[in-house]
Each structure stands twice: as structure tokens, then as C-alpha cells.
Amino acid sequence: MAQEPVPGIYVNTKDYRVKRASTKFAVPEGEGWILLTEEYNTGLATIRTMCAEKKLVDDPAKLQWD
């Protein structure tokens, strides 16, 4: 059974994109998307810090909103 989509901040570690999904219908589909946090009001600076701490990307400064 497929898992229900969860709103939050998603990071695509392959192409350094960040997507804010405020509803389950906005959750990105496709490969490479990882749920970083369920707090969808998180700012980009905090997202970059979280990704660095979790070692999700080599250069968090490259992360940009999708």
C-alpha cells in the first residue's frame, strides 16, 4: 500500500531544488525528493543548515526554491 503524502518541505538532492508543499496535493512526485521537515514554513537558510547537518547535499548554498 502506498504511503499517504505528507505536507512539508521537500528537497531534491539530485538537482538542488526545494519545494514547499503546504497540502498533501502539492507533494512533489518523481525521483530524488526527500521530506526534510513537516514544518512547511521553514525558511531557505534553515533548510540549507538542515541539509548540511544531515549531509544530504555537497553544497547547501546551491539549494534553490522550485
PDB file of N, H, CA, C and O in Angstrom:
ATOM      1  N   MET A   1       0.835  -1.177   0.000  1.00  0.00           N
ATOM      2  CA  MET A   1       0.000   0.000   0.000  1.00  0.00           C
ATOM      3  C   MET A   1       0.885   1.247   0.000  1.00  0.00           C
ATOM      4  O   MET A   1       1.872   1.301   0.733  1.00  0.00           O
ATOM      5  N   ALA A   2       0.550   2.228  -0.796  1.00  0.00           N
ATOM      6  H   ALA A   2      -0.252   2.184  -1.391  1.00  0.00           H
ATOM      7  CA  ALA A   2       1.321   3.463  -0.874  1.00  0.00           C
ATOM      8  C   ALA A   2       1.081   4.318   0.371  1.00  0.00           C
ATOM      9  O   ALA A   2      -0.015   4.335   0.931  1.00  0.00           O
ATOM     10  N   GLN A   3       2.130   5.026   0.789  1.00  0.00           N
ATOM     11  H   GLN A   3       3.021   5.013   0.334  1.00  0.00           H
ATOM     12  CA  GLN A   3       2.033   5.893   1.954  1.00  0.00           C
ATOM     13  C   GLN A   3       1.333   7.198   1.573  1.00  0.00           C
ATOM     14  O   GLN A   3       1.549   7.731   0.485  1.00  0.00           O
ATOM     15  N   GLU A   4       0.503   7.701   2.466  1.00  0.00           N
ATOM     16  H   GLU A   4       0.327   7.268   3.350  1.00  0.00           H
ATOM     17  CA  GLU A   4      -0.200   8.967   2.259  1.00  0.00           C
ATOM     18  C   GLU A   4       0.815  10.113   2.185  1.00  0.00           C
ATOM     19  O   GLU A   4       1.703  10.196   3.033  1.00  0.00           O
ATOM     20  N   PRO A   5       0.700  10.998   1.186  1.00  0.00           N
ATOM     21  CA  PRO A   5       1.618  12.137   1.088  1.00  0.00           C
ATOM     22  C   PRO A   5       1.527  13.031   2.333  1.00  0.00           C
ATOM     23  O   PRO A   5       0.451  13.205   2.905  1.00  0.00           O
ATOM     24  N   VAL A   6       2.651  13.584   2.733  1.00  0.00           N
ATOM     25  H   VAL A   6       3.525  13.442   2.268  1.00  0.00           H
ATOM     26  CA  VAL A   6       2.734  14.426   3.925  1.00  0.00           C
ATOM     27  C   VAL A   6       3.157  15.836   3.513  1.00  0.00           C
ATOM     28  O   VAL A   6       4.167  15.993   2.828  1.00  0.00           O
ATOM     29  N   PRO A   7       2.402  16.870   3.916  1.00  0.00           N
ATOM     30  CA  PRO A   7       2.843  18.242   3.638  1.00  0.00           C
ATOM     31  C   PRO A   7       4.153  18.543   4.351  1.00  0.00           C
ATOM     32  O   PRO A   7       4.442  17.973   5.403  1.00  0.00           O
ATOM     33  N   GLY A   8       4.934  19.432   3.779  1.00  0.00           N
ATOM     34  H   GLY A   8       4.699  19.895   2.925  1.00  0.00           H
ATOM     35  CA  GLY A   8       6.193  19.821   4.390  1.00  0.00           C
ATOM     36  C   GLY A   8       7.160  20.377   3.374  1.00  0.00           C
ATOM     37  O   GLY A   8       6.766  20.792   2.284  1.00  0.00           O
ATOM     38  N   ILE A   9       8.428  20.384   3.737  1.00  0.00           N
ATOM     39  H   ILE A   9       8.748  20.047   4.622  1.00  0.00           H
ATOM     40  CA  ILE A   9       9.499  20.851   2.855  1.00  0.00           C
ATOM     41  C   ILE A   9      10.196  19.628   2.269  1.00  0.00           C
ATOM     42  O   ILE A   9      10.647  18.741   2.994  1.00  0.00           O
ATOM     43  N   TYR A  10      10.273  19.603   0.948  1.00  0.00           N
ATOM     44  H   TYR A  10       9.907  20.324   0.359  1.00  0.00           H
ATOM     45  CA  TYR A  10      10.919  18.503   0.232  1.00  0.00           C
ATOM     46  C   TYR A  10      12.160  19.028  -0.470  1.00  0.00           C
ATOM     47  O   TYR A  10      12.172  20.144  -0.991  1.00  0.00           O
ATOM     48  N   VAL A  11      13.199  18.210  -0.476  1.00  0.00           N
ATOM     49  H   VAL A  11      13.189  17.304  -0.053  1.00  0.00           H
ATOM     50  CA  VAL A  11      14.459  18.569  -1.118  1.00  0.00           C
ATOM     51  C   VAL A  11      14.773  17.521  -2.177  1.00  0.00           C
ATOM     52  O   VAL A  11      14.684  16.318  -1.928  1.00  0.00           O
ATOM     53  N   ASN A  12      15.139  17.995  -3.358  1.00  0.00           N
ATOM     54  H   ASN A  12      15.211  18.972  -3.560  1.00  0.00           H
ATOM     55  CA  ASN A  12      15.610  17.101  -4.409  1.00  0.00           C
ATOM     56  C   ASN A  12      17.130  17.193  -4.383  1.00  0.00           C
ATOM     57  O   ASN A  12      17.716  18.190  -4.806  1.00  0.00           O
ATOM     58  N   THR A  13      17.752  16.138  -3.881  1.00  0.00           N
ATOM     59  H   THR A  13      17.276  15.328  -3.537  1.00  0.00           H
ATOM     60  CA  THR A  13      19.201  16.158  -3.690  1.00  0.00           C
ATOM     61  C   THR A  13      19.980  15.998  -4.983  1.00  0.00           C
ATOM     62  O   THR A  13      21.191  16.221  -5.009  1.00  0.00           O
ATOM     63  N   LYS A  14      19.302  15.615  -6.052  1.00  0.00           N
ATOM     64  H   LYS A  14      18.318  15.434  -6.030  1.00  0.00           H
ATOM     65  CA  LYS A  14      19.989  15.430  -7.337  1.00  0.00           C
ATOM     66  C   LYS A  14      20.182  16.751  -8.068  1.00  0.00           C
ATOM     67  O   LYS A  14      21.218  16.969  -8.696  1.00  0.00           O
ATOM     68  N   ASP A  15      19.180  17.641  -7.987  1.00  0.00           N
ATOM     69  H   ASP A  15      18.339  17.464  -7.476  1.00  0.00           H
ATOM     70  CA  ASP A  15      19.296  18.902  -8.720  1.00  0.00           C
ATOM     71  C   ASP A  15      19.146  20.130  -7.831  1.00  0.00           C
ATOM     72  O   ASP A  15      18.891  21.227  -8.328  1.00  0.00           O
ATOM     73  N   TYR A  16      19.302  19.951  -6.510  1.00  0.00           N
ATOM     74  H   TYR A  16      19.509  19.060  -6.107  1.00  0.00           H
ATOM     75  CA  TYR A  16      19.356  21.054  -5.553  1.00  0.00           C
ATOM     76  C   TYR A  16      18.102  21.942  -5.565  1.00  0.00           C
ATOM     77  O   TYR A  16      18.200  23.162  -5.437  1.00  0.00           O
ATOM     78  N   ARG A  17      16.935  21.327  -5.717  1.00  0.00           N
ATOM     79  H   ARG A  17      16.854  20.336  -5.821  1.00  0.00           H
ATOM     80  CA  ARG A  17      15.678  22.073  -5.676  1.00  0.00           C
ATOM     81  C   ARG A  17      14.980  21.828  -4.342  1.00  0.00           C
ATOM     82  O   ARG A  17      15.094  20.755  -3.750  1.00  0.00           O
ATOM     83  N   VAL A  18      14.259  22.847  -3.886  1.00  0.00           N
ATOM     84  H   VAL A  18      14.167  23.719  -4.367  1.00  0.00           H
ATOM     85  CA  VAL A  18      13.483  22.775  -2.648  1.00  0.00           C
ATOM     86  C   VAL A  18      12.046  23.134  -2.981  1.00  0.00           C
ATOM     87  O   VAL A  18      11.793  24.110  -3.686  1.00  0.00           O
ATOM     88  N   LYS A  19      11.103  22.345  -2.473  1.00  0.00           N
ATOM     89  H   LYS A  19      11.308  21.551  -1.900  1.00  0.00           H
ATOM     90  CA  LYS A  19       9.686  22.603  -2.741  1.00  0.00           C
ATOM     91  C   LYS A  19       8.924  22.645  -1.427  1.00  0.00           C
ATOM     92  O   LYS A  19       9.097  21.792  -0.557  1.00  0.00           O
ATOM     93  N   ARG A  20       8.069  23.668  -1.304  1.00  0.00           N
ATOM     94  H   ARG A  20       7.928  24.361  -2.011  1.00  0.00           H
ATOM     95  CA  ARG A  20       7.198  23.811  -0.153  1.00  0.00           C
ATOM     96  C   ARG A  20       5.841  23.208  -0.524  1.00  0.00           C
ATOM     97  O   ARG A  20       5.170  23.692  -1.435  1.00  0.00           O
ATOM     98  N   ALA A  21       5.446  22.160   0.180  1.00  0.00           N
ATOM     99  H   ALA A  21       5.992  21.766   0.920  1.00  0.00           H
ATOM    100  CA  ALA A  21       4.160  21.502  -0.059  1.00  0.00           C
ATOM    101  C   ALA A  21       3.275  21.761   1.155  1.00  0.00           C
ATOM    102  O   ALA A  21       3.422  21.110   2.190  1.00  0.00           O
ATOM    103  N   SER A  22       2.351  22.719   1.022  1.00  0.00           N
ATOM    104  H   SER A  22       2.232  23.248   0.181  1.00  0.00           H
ATOM    105  CA  SER A  22       1.509  23.085   2.164  1.00  0.00           C
ATOM    106  C   SER A  22       0.281  22.190   2.288  1.00  0.00           C
ATOM    107  O   SER A  22      -0.418  22.237   3.299  1.00  0.00           O
ATOM    108  N   THR A  23       0.014  21.378   1.271  1.00  0.00           N
ATOM    109  H   THR A  23       0.583  21.340   0.450  1.00  0.00           H
ATOM    110  CA  THR A  23      -1.067  20.386   1.333  1.00  0.00           C
ATOM    111  C   THR A  23      -0.551  19.076   0.766  1.00  0.00           C
ATOM    112  O   THR A  23       0.476  19.049   0.088  1.00  0.00           O
ATOM    113  N   LYS A  24      -1.253  18.002   1.038  1.00  0.00           N
ATOM    114  H   LYS A  24      -2.088  18.024   1.589  1.00  0.00           H
ATOM    115  CA  LYS A  24      -0.806  16.696   0.524  1.00  0.00           C
ATOM    116  C   LYS A  24      -0.886  16.642  -1.001  1.00  0.00           C
ATOM    117  O   LYS A  24      -0.243  15.801  -1.629  1.00  0.00           O
ATOM    118  N   PHE A  25      -1.672  17.535  -1.591  1.00  0.00           N
ATOM    119  H   PHE A  25      -2.194  18.218  -1.081  1.00  0.00           H
ATOM    120  CA  PHE A  25      -1.808  17.555  -3.049  1.00  0.00           C
ATOM    121  C   PHE A  25      -0.634  18.249  -3.742  1.00  0.00           C
ATOM    122  O   PHE A  25      -0.454  18.120  -4.953  1.00  0.00           O
ATOM    123  N   ALA A  26       0.154  18.978  -2.972  1.00  0.00           N
ATOM    124  H   ALA A  26       0.009  19.083  -1.988  1.00  0.00           H
ATOM    125  CA  ALA A  26       1.304  19.705  -3.533  1.00  0.00           C
ATOM    126  C   ALA A  26       2.613  18.949  -3.365  1.00  0.00           C
ATOM    127  O   ALA A  26       3.665  19.445  -3.768  1.00  0.00           O
ATOM    128  N   VAL A  27       2.569  17.769  -2.782  1.00  0.00           N
ATOM    129  H   VAL A  27       1.715  17.366  -2.455  1.00  0.00           H
ATOM    130  CA  VAL A  27       3.789  16.979  -2.571  1.00  0.00           C
ATOM    131  C   VAL A  27       4.383  16.604  -3.931  1.00  0.00           C
ATOM    132  O   VAL A  27       3.675  16.079  -4.791  1.00  0.00           O
ATOM    133  N   PRO A  28       5.676  16.868  -4.130  1.00  0.00           N
ATOM    134  CA  PRO A  28       6.291  16.573  -5.431  1.00  0.00           C
ATOM    135  C   PRO A  28       6.363  15.073  -5.704  1.00  0.00           C
ATOM    136  O   PRO A  28       6.529  14.258  -4.797  1.00  0.00           O
ATOM    137  N   GLU A  29       6.234  14.747  -6.970  1.00  0.00           N
ATOM    138  H   GLU A  29       6.099  15.409  -7.707  1.00  0.00           H
ATOM    139  CA  GLU A  29       6.333  13.356  -7.397  1.00  0.00           C
ATOM    140  C   GLU A  29       7.619  13.184  -8.191  1.00  0.00           C
ATOM    141  O   GLU A  29       8.158  14.152  -8.729  1.00  0.00           O
ATOM    142  N   GLY A  30       8.099  11.981  -8.262  1.00  0.00           N
ATOM    143  H   GLY A  30       7.662  11.195  -7.825  1.00  0.00           H
ATOM    144  CA  GLY A  30       9.296  11.699  -9.034  1.00  0.00           C
ATOM    145  C   GLY A  30      10.465  11.338  -8.149  1.00  0.00           C
ATOM    146  O   GLY A  30      10.383  11.382  -6.921  1.00  0.00           O
ATOM    147  N   GLU A  31      11.548  10.983  -8.796  1.00  0.00           N
ATOM    148  H   GLU A  31      11.615  10.948  -9.793  1.00  0.00           H
ATOM    149  CA  GLU A  31      12.747  10.544  -8.088  1.00  0.00           C
ATOM    150  C   GLU A  31      13.495  11.709  -7.446  1.00  0.00           C
ATOM    151  O   GLU A  31      13.453  12.841  -7.929  1.00  0.00           O
ATOM    152  N   GLY A  32      14.169  11.406  -6.363  1.00  0.00           N
ATOM    153  H   GLY A  32      14.203  10.487  -5.971  1.00  0.00           H
ATOM    154  CA  GLY A  32      15.077  12.369  -5.756  1.00  0.00           C
ATOM    155  C   GLY A  32      14.482  13.244  -4.667  1.00  0.00           C
ATOM    156  O   GLY A  32      15.231  13.925  -3.967  1.00  0.00           O
ATOM    157  N   TRP A  33      13.163  13.252  -4.495  1.00  0.00           N
ATOM    158  H   TRP A  33      12.554  12.698  -5.064  1.00  0.00           H
ATOM    159  CA  TRP A  33      12.543  14.120  -3.496  1.00  0.00           C
ATOM    160  C   TRP A  33      12.537  13.446  -2.133  1.00  0.00           C
ATOM    161  O   TRP A  33      12.099  12.304  -1.989  1.00  0.00           O
ATOM    162  N   ILE A  34      13.034  14.176  -1.128  1.00  0.00           N
ATOM    163  H   ILE A  34      13.389  15.103  -1.244  1.00  0.00           H
ATOM    164  CA  ILE A  34      13.109  13.692   0.248  1.00  0.00           C
ATOM    165  C   ILE A  34      12.367  14.674   1.143  1.00  0.00           C
ATOM    166  O   ILE A  34      12.567  15.884   1.040  1.00  0.00           O
ATOM    167  N   LEU A  35      11.513  14.157   2.021  1.00  0.00           N
ATOM    168  H   LEU A  35      11.351  13.174   2.105  1.00  0.00           H
ATOM    169  CA  LEU A  35      10.856  15.005   3.008  1.00  0.00           C
ATOM    170  C   LEU A  35      11.891  15.414   4.048  1.00  0.00           C
ATOM    171  O   LEU A  35      12.428  14.570   4.766  1.00  0.00           O
ATOM    172  N   LEU A  36      12.167  16.710   4.126  1.00  0.00           N
ATOM    173  H   LEU A  36      11.730  17.396   3.543  1.00  0.00           H
ATOM    174  CA  LEU A  36      13.154  17.221   5.071  1.00  0.00           C
ATOM    175  C   LEU A  36      12.502  17.527   6.417  1.00  0.00           C
ATOM    176  O   LEU A  36      13.039  17.175   7.467  1.00  0.00           O
ATOM    177  N   THR A  37      11.354  18.176   6.380  1.00  0.00           N
ATOM    178  H   THR A  37      10.918  18.462   5.527  1.00  0.00           H
ATOM    179  CA  THR A  37      10.640  18.544   7.600  1.00  0.00           C
ATOM    180  C   THR A  37       9.153  18.703   7.284  1.00  0.00           C
ATOM    181  O   THR A  37       8.788  19.085   6.172  1.00  0.00           O
ATOM    182  N   GLU A  38       8.318  18.416   8.244  1.00  0.00           N
ATOM    183  H   GLU A  38       8.615  18.106   9.148  1.00  0.00           H
ATOM    184  CA  GLU A  38       6.878  18.599   8.075  1.00  0.00           C
ATOM    185  C   GLU A  38       6.471  20.044   8.332  1.00  0.00           C
ATOM    186  O   GLU A  38       5.315  20.407   8.114  1.00  0.00           O
ATOM    187  N   GLU A  39       7.401  20.869   8.790  1.00  0.00           N
ATOM    188  H   GLU A  39       8.340  20.574   8.966  1.00  0.00           H
ATOM    189  CA  GLU A  39       7.133  22.291   9.036  1.00  0.00           C
ATOM    190  C   GLU A  39       7.310  23.048   7.718  1.00  0.00           C
ATOM    191  O   GLU A  39       8.428  23.399   7.341  1.00  0.00           O
ATOM    192  N   TYR A  40       6.201  23.294   7.026  1.00  0.00           N
ATOM    193  H   TYR A  40       5.292  23.008   7.332  1.00  0.00           H
ATOM    194  CA  TYR A  40       6.291  23.857   5.676  1.00  0.00           C
ATOM    195  C   TYR A  40       6.545  25.366   5.641  1.00  0.00           C
ATOM    196  O   TYR A  40       6.629  25.942   4.556  1.00  0.00           O
ATOM    197  N   ASN A  41       6.668  26.010   6.785  1.00  0.00           N
ATOM    198  H   ASN A  41       6.600  25.542   7.666  1.00  0.00           H
ATOM    199  CA  ASN A  41       7.006  27.438   6.815  1.00  0.00           C
ATOM    200  C   ASN A  41       8.492  27.680   7.066  1.00  0.00           C
ATOM    201  O   ASN A  41       8.899  28.811   7.328  1.00  0.00           O
ATOM    202  N   THR A  42       9.289  26.644   6.989  1.00  0.00           N
ATOM    203  H   THR A  42       8.957  25.725   6.776  1.00  0.00           H
ATOM    204  CA  THR A  42      10.730  26.746   7.208  1.00  0.00           C
ATOM    205  C   THR A  42      11.377  27.570   6.094  1.00  0.00           C
ATOM    206  O   THR A  42      11.079  27.375   4.916  1.00  0.00           O
ATOM    207  N   GLY A  43      12.254  28.482   6.471  1.00  0.00           N
ATOM    208  H   GLY A  43      12.497  28.641   7.428  1.00  0.00           H
ATOM    209  CA  GLY A  43      12.942  29.336   5.505  1.00  0.00           C
ATOM    210  C   GLY A  43      14.117  28.633   4.846  1.00  0.00           C
ATOM    211  O   GLY A  43      14.606  27.614   5.333  1.00  0.00           O
ATOM    212  N   LEU A  44      14.560  29.196   3.728  1.00  0.00           N
ATOM    213  H   LEU A  44      14.163  30.024   3.332  1.00  0.00           H
ATOM    214  CA  LEU A  44      15.622  28.577   2.933  1.00  0.00           C
ATOM    215  C   LEU A  44      16.945  28.500   3.700  1.00  0.00           C
ATOM    216  O   LEU A  44      17.674  27.518   3.558  1.00  0.00           O
ATOM    217  N   ALA A  45      17.267  29.502   4.498  1.00  0.00           N
ATOM    218  H   ALA A  45      16.675  30.300   4.613  1.00  0.00           H
ATOM    219  CA  ALA A  45      18.519  29.464   5.265  1.00  0.00           C
ATOM    220  C   ALA A  45      18.513  28.289   6.246  1.00  0.00           C
ATOM    221  O   ALA A  45      19.516  27.592   6.395  1.00  0.00           O
ATOM    222  N   THR A  46      17.387  28.079   6.905  1.00  0.00           N
ATOM    223  H   THR A  46      16.572  28.646   6.783  1.00  0.00           H
ATOM    224  CA  THR A  46      17.257  26.954   7.833  1.00  0.00           C
ATOM    225  C   THR A  46      17.306  25.627   7.093  1.00  0.00           C
ATOM    226  O   THR A  46      17.899  24.663   7.576  1.00  0.00           O
ATOM    227  N   ILE A  47      16.685  25.578   5.924  1.00  0.00           N
ATOM    228  H   ILE A  47      16.203  26.362   5.531  1.00  0.00           H
ATOM    229  CA  ILE A  47      16.698  24.363   5.099  1.00  0.00           C
ATOM    230  C   ILE A  47      18.125  24.014   4.710  1.00  0.00           C
ATOM    231  O   ILE A  47      18.525  22.851   4.767  1.00  0.00           O
ATOM    232  N   ARG A  48      18.887  25.018   4.316  1.00  0.00           N
ATOM    233  H   ARG A  48      18.563  25.962   4.269  1.00  0.00           H
ATOM    234  CA  ARG A  48      20.281  24.777   3.942  1.00  0.00           C
ATOM    235  C   ARG A  48      21.082  24.242   5.131  1.00  0.00           C
ATOM    236  O   ARG A  48      21.904  23.339   4.975  1.00  0.00           O
ATOM    237  N   THR A  49      20.840  24.803   6.314  1.00  0.00           N
ATOM    238  H   THR A  49      20.173  25.537   6.441  1.00  0.00           H
ATOM    239  CA  THR A  49      21.523  24.329   7.519  1.00  0.00           C
ATOM    240  C   THR A  49      21.145  22.883   7.826  1.00  0.00           C
ATOM    241  O   THR A  49      22.008  22.066   8.147  1.00  0.00           O
ATOM    242  N   MET A  50      19.861  22.571   7.727  1.00  0.00           N
ATOM    243  H   MET A  50      19.160  23.235   7.467  1.00  0.00           H
ATOM    244  CA  MET A  50      19.393  21.211   7.995  1.00  0.00           C
ATOM    245  C   MET A  50      20.022  20.219   7.021  1.00  0.00           C
ATOM    246  O   MET A  50      20.439  19.131   7.418  1.00  0.00           O
ATOM    247  N   CYS A  51      20.087  20.595   5.754  1.00  0.00           N
ATOM    248  H   CYS A  51      19.748  21.479   5.431  1.00  0.00           H
ATOM    249  CA  CYS A  51      20.678  19.709   4.739  1.00  0.00           C
ATOM    250  C   CYS A  51      22.164  19.499   4.990  1.00  0.00           C
ATOM    251  O   CYS A  51      22.682  18.403   4.778  1.00  0.00           O
ATOM    252  N   ALA A  52      22.854  20.548   5.443  1.00  0.00           N
ATOM    253  H   ALA A  52      22.434  21.438   5.615  1.00  0.00           H
ATOM    254  CA  ALA A  52      24.281  20.423   5.759  1.00  0.00           C
ATOM    255  C   ALA A  52      24.477  19.495   6.952  1.00  0.00           C
ATOM    256  O   ALA A  52      25.361  18.639   6.936  1.00  0.00           O
ATOM    257  N   GLU A  53      23.654  19.664   7.989  1.00  0.00           N
ATOM    258  H   GLU A  53      22.936  20.360   8.002  1.00  0.00           H
ATOM    259  CA  GLU A  53      23.780  18.828   9.188  1.00  0.00           C
ATOM    260  C   GLU A  53      23.510  17.356   8.889  1.00  0.00           C
ATOM    261  O   GLU A  53      24.138  16.465   9.461  1.00  0.00           O
ATOM    262  N   LYS A  54      22.555  17.117   7.970  1.00  0.00           N
ATOM    263  H   LYS A  54      22.045  17.841   7.505  1.00  0.00           H
ATOM    264  CA  LYS A  54      22.192  15.736   7.615  1.00  0.00           C
ATOM    265  C   LYS A  54      23.034  15.196   6.463  1.00  0.00           C
ATOM    266  O   LYS A  54      22.878  14.047   6.051  1.00  0.00           O
ATOM    267  N   LYS A  55      23.932  16.043   5.946  1.00  0.00           N
ATOM    268  H   LYS A  55      24.059  16.977   6.281  1.00  0.00           H
ATOM    269  CA  LYS A  55      24.823  15.676   4.834  1.00  0.00           C
ATOM    270  C   LYS A  55      24.039  15.154   3.626  1.00  0.00           C
ATOM    271  O   LYS A  55      24.390  14.138   3.026  1.00  0.00           O
ATOM    272  N   LEU A  56      22.955  15.887   3.284  1.00  0.00           N
ATOM    273  H   LEU A  56      22.669  16.712   3.772  1.00  0.00           H
ATOM    274  CA  LEU A  56      22.114  15.480   2.157  1.00  0.00           C
ATOM    275  C   LEU A  56      22.672  15.951   0.817  1.00  0.00           C
ATOM    276  O   LEU A  56      22.459  15.308  -0.211  1.00  0.00           O
ATOM    277  N   VAL A  57      23.388  17.075   0.834  1.00  0.00           N
ATOM    278  H   VAL A  57      23.561  17.597   1.669  1.00  0.00           H
ATOM    279  CA  VAL A  57      23.972  17.626  -0.399  1.00  0.00           C
ATOM    280  C   VAL A  57      25.405  18.074  -0.107  1.00  0.00           C
ATOM    281  O   VAL A  57      25.761  18.352   1.038  1.00  0.00           O
ATOM    282  N   ASP A  58      26.215  18.139  -1.158  1.00  0.00           N
ATOM    283  H   ASP A  58      25.925  17.914  -2.089  1.00  0.00           H
ATOM    284  CA  ASP A  58      27.607  18.553  -1.017  1.00  0.00           C
ATOM    285  C   ASP A  58      27.725  20.047  -0.745  1.00  0.00           C
ATOM    286  O   ASP A  58      28.565  20.469   0.049  1.00  0.00           O
ATOM    287  N   ASP A  59      26.878  20.858  -1.408  1.00  0.00           N
ATOM    288  H   ASP A  59      26.195  20.515  -2.053  1.00  0.00           H
ATOM    289  CA  ASP A  59      26.961  22.312  -1.280  1.00  0.00           C
ATOM    290  C   ASP A  59      25.558  22.885  -1.020  1.00  0.00           C
ATOM    291  O   ASP A  59      24.846  23.193  -1.976  1.00  0.00           O
ATOM    292  N   PRO A  60      25.147  23.033   0.233  1.00  0.00           N
ATOM    293  CA  PRO A  60      23.800  23.527   0.552  1.00  0.00           C
ATOM    294  C   PRO A  60      23.519  24.920  -0.021  1.00  0.00           C
ATOM    295  O   PRO A  60      22.356  25.273  -0.219  1.00  0.00           O
ATOM    296  N   ALA A  61      24.546  25.708  -0.289  1.00  0.00           N
ATOM    297  H   ALA A  61      25.491  25.421  -0.128  1.00  0.00           H
ATOM    298  CA  ALA A  61      24.338  27.051  -0.845  1.00  0.00           C
ATOM    299  C   ALA A  61      23.708  26.998  -2.238  1.00  0.00           C
ATOM    300  O   ALA A  61      23.131  27.987  -2.691  1.00  0.00           O
ATOM    301  N   LYS A  62      23.812  25.866  -2.916  1.00  0.00           N
ATOM    302  H   LYS A  62      24.281  25.063  -2.548  1.00  0.00           H
ATOM    303  CA  LYS A  62      23.236  25.704  -4.251  1.00  0.00           C
ATOM    304  C   LYS A  62      21.723  25.460  -4.213  1.00  0.00           C
ATOM    305  O   LYS A  62      21.062  25.565  -5.246  1.00  0.00           O
ATOM    306  N   LEU A  63      21.167  25.138  -3.047  1.00  0.00           N
ATOM    307  H   LEU A  63      21.704  25.052  -2.208  1.00  0.00           H
ATOM    308  CA  LEU A  63      19.736  24.857  -2.947  1.00  0.00           C
ATOM    309  C   LEU A  63      18.905  26.092  -3.294  1.00  0.00           C
ATOM    310  O   LEU A  63      19.173  27.190  -2.807  1.00  0.00           O
ATOM    311  N   GLN A  64      17.906  25.901  -4.130  1.00  0.00           N
ATOM    312  H   GLN A  64      17.688  25.009  -4.525  1.00  0.00           H
ATOM    313  CA  GLN A  64      17.023  26.978  -4.574  1.00  0.00           C
ATOM    314  C   GLN A  64      15.574  26.506  -4.536  1.00  0.00           C
ATOM    315  O   GLN A  64      15.297  25.314  -4.666  1.00  0.00           O
ATOM    316  N   TRP A  65      14.647  27.453  -4.356  1.00  0.00           N
ATOM    317  H   TRP A  65      14.872  28.422  -4.251  1.00  0.00           H
ATOM    318  CA  TRP A  65      13.219  27.100  -4.413  1.00  0.00           C
ATOM    319  C   TRP A  65      12.852  26.640  -5.817  1.00  0.00           C
ATOM    320  O   TRP A  65      13.358  27.159  -6.812  1.00  0.00           O
ATOM    321  N   ASP A  66      11.979  25.672  -5.874  1.00  0.00           N
ATOM    322  H   ASP A  66      11.569  25.250  -5.066  1.00  0.00           H
ATOM    323  CA  ASP A  66      11.486  25.148  -7.159  1.00  0.00           C
ATOM    324  C   ASP A  66      10.257  25.926  -7.562  1.00  0.00           C
ATOM    325  O   ASP A  66       9.673  25.657  -8.612  1.00  0.00           O
TER     326      ASP A  66
END
